[in-house]
Amino acid sequence: MLFIRTRFPEIRFEHICEVCGKTEMLTPQEAFDAGWDYPPHIGDFGIISPRTCKECSMLDTAWAKLVLEHKMPSELTAEQRETIQRISDEPKTILAGIDPIEF
């Protein structure tokens, strides 16, 4: 999402690895440099895609279960369904003290 990278380049978002649970408060550039698969550099906010740290595989994500393994949402774990809901509501679900009205 170029809009966020250019208008709010120093905003820290909560980056949550959906595989191992690791969390970090990082700017988009810091996250990209640290190897996170996270919007706005990798993918788009609100679109189901992997949300992983550099240590974890995208093959273990909710996206992989849906797209690569052709599972139905009802076949996902509760945690994977929660991840999908969080991703669907981004970026407001990962903002660090920023009023979502600014977006």
Contacts in CASP RR format, 6 or more apart in sequence:
PFRMAT RR
TARGET T0000
AUTHOR 0000-0000-0000
METHOD contacts of the structure
MODEL  1
MLFIRTRFPEIRFEHICEVCGKTEMLTPQEAFDAGWDYPPHIGDFGIISP
RTCKECSMLDTAWAKLVLEHKMPSELTAEQRETIQRISDEPKTILAGIDP
IEF
1 39 0 8 1.000
1 40 0 8 1.000
1 44 0 8 1.000
1 45 0 8 1.000
1 91 0 8 1.000
2 40 0 8 1.000
4 11 0 8 1.000
4 28 0 8 1.000
4 39 0 8 1.000
4 40 0 8 1.000
4 45 0 8 1.000
4 91 0 8 1.000
4 103 0 8 1.000
5 28 0 8 1.000
5 29 0 8 1.000
5 40 0 8 1.000
5 41 0 8 1.000
8 98 0 8 1.000
8 102 0 8 1.000
9 27 0 8 1.000
9 28 0 8 1.000
9 29 0 8 1.000
10 27 0 8 1.000
11 27 0 8 1.000
11 28 0 8 1.000
11 95 0 8 1.000
11 96 0 8 1.000
11 98 0 8 1.000
12 25 0 8 1.000
12 26 0 8 1.000
12 27 0 8 1.000
12 96 0 8 1.000
13 25 0 8 1.000
13 26 0 8 1.000
13 27 0 8 1.000
13 28 0 8 1.000
13 31 0 8 1.000
13 38 0 8 1.000
13 91 0 8 1.000
13 94 0 8 1.000
13 95 0 8 1.000
13 96 0 8 1.000
14 23 0 8 1.000
14 24 0 8 1.000
14 25 0 8 1.000
14 94 0 8 1.000
14 95 0 8 1.000
14 96 0 8 1.000
15 23 0 8 1.000
15 24 0 8 1.000
15 25 0 8 1.000
15 26 0 8 1.000
15 31 0 8 1.000
15 36 0 8 1.000
15 38 0 8 1.000
15 51 0 8 1.000
15 53 0 8 1.000
15 94 0 8 1.000
16 22 0 8 1.000
16 23 0 8 1.000
16 51 0 8 1.000
16 86 0 8 1.000
16 94 0 8 1.000
17 23 0 8 1.000
17 36 0 8 1.000
17 51 0 8 1.000
17 52 0 8 1.000
17 53 0 8 1.000
17 55 0 8 1.000
17 56 0 8 1.000
18 50 0 8 1.000
18 51 0 8 1.000
18 52 0 8 1.000
18 61 0 8 1.000
18 62 0 8 1.000
18 79 0 8 1.000
18 80 0 8 1.000
18 83 0 8 1.000
19 52 0 8 1.000
19 53 0 8 1.000
19 56 0 8 1.000
19 57 0 8 1.000
19 60 0 8 1.000
19 61 0 8 1.000
20 53 0 8 1.000
20 55 0 8 1.000
20 56 0 8 1.000
22 53 0 8 1.000
22 55 0 8 1.000
24 31 0 8 1.000
24 34 0 8 1.000
24 36 0 8 1.000
24 53 0 8 1.000
25 96 0 8 1.000
26 34 0 8 1.000
26 36 0 8 1.000
28 38 0 8 1.000
28 39 0 8 1.000
28 40 0 8 1.000
28 41 0 8 1.000
29 41 0 8 1.000
31 38 0 8 1.000
31 41 0 8 1.000
32 38 0 8 1.000
32 41 0 8 1.000
32 42 0 8 1.000
34 53 0 8 1.000
34 54 0 8 1.000
35 53 0 8 1.000
35 54 0 8 1.000
36 42 0 8 1.000
36 52 0 8 1.000
36 53 0 8 1.000
36 54 0 8 1.000
37 49 0 8 1.000
37 50 0 8 1.000
37 51 0 8 1.000
37 52 0 8 1.000
37 58 0 8 1.000
38 51 0 8 1.000
39 45 0 8 1.000
39 46 0 8 1.000
39 47 0 8 1.000
39 49 0 8 1.000
39 90 0 8 1.000
39 91 0 8 1.000
42 49 0 8 1.000
43 49 0 8 1.000
45 87 0 8 1.000
45 90 0 8 1.000
45 91 0 8 1.000
46 87 0 8 1.000
46 88 0 8 1.000
46 89 0 8 1.000
46 90 0 8 1.000
46 91 0 8 1.000
47 87 0 8 1.000
48 62 0 8 1.000
48 63 0 8 1.000
48 66 0 8 1.000
48 84 0 8 1.000
48 87 0 8 1.000
48 88 0 8 1.000
49 63 0 8 1.000
49 87 0 8 1.000
50 58 0 8 1.000
50 61 0 8 1.000
50 63 0 8 1.000
50 64 0 8 1.000
51 61 0 8 1.000
51 83 0 8 1.000
51 87 0 8 1.000
52 58 0 8 1.000
52 61 0 8 1.000
58 64 0 8 1.000
59 68 0 8 1.000
61 80 0 8 1.000
61 83 0 8 1.000
62 76 0 8 1.000
62 80 0 8 1.000
62 81 0 8 1.000
62 83 0 8 1.000
62 84 0 8 1.000
62 87 0 8 1.000
65 71 0 8 1.000
65 75 0 8 1.000
65 76 0 8 1.000
65 80 0 8 1.000
66 73 0 8 1.000
66 76 0 8 1.000
73 81 0 8 1.000
73 84 0 8 1.000
76 84 0 8 1.000
86 93 0 8 1.000
86 94 0 8 1.000
87 93 0 8 1.000
91 100 0 8 1.000
91 103 0 8 1.000
92 100 0 8 1.000
92 103 0 8 1.000
END
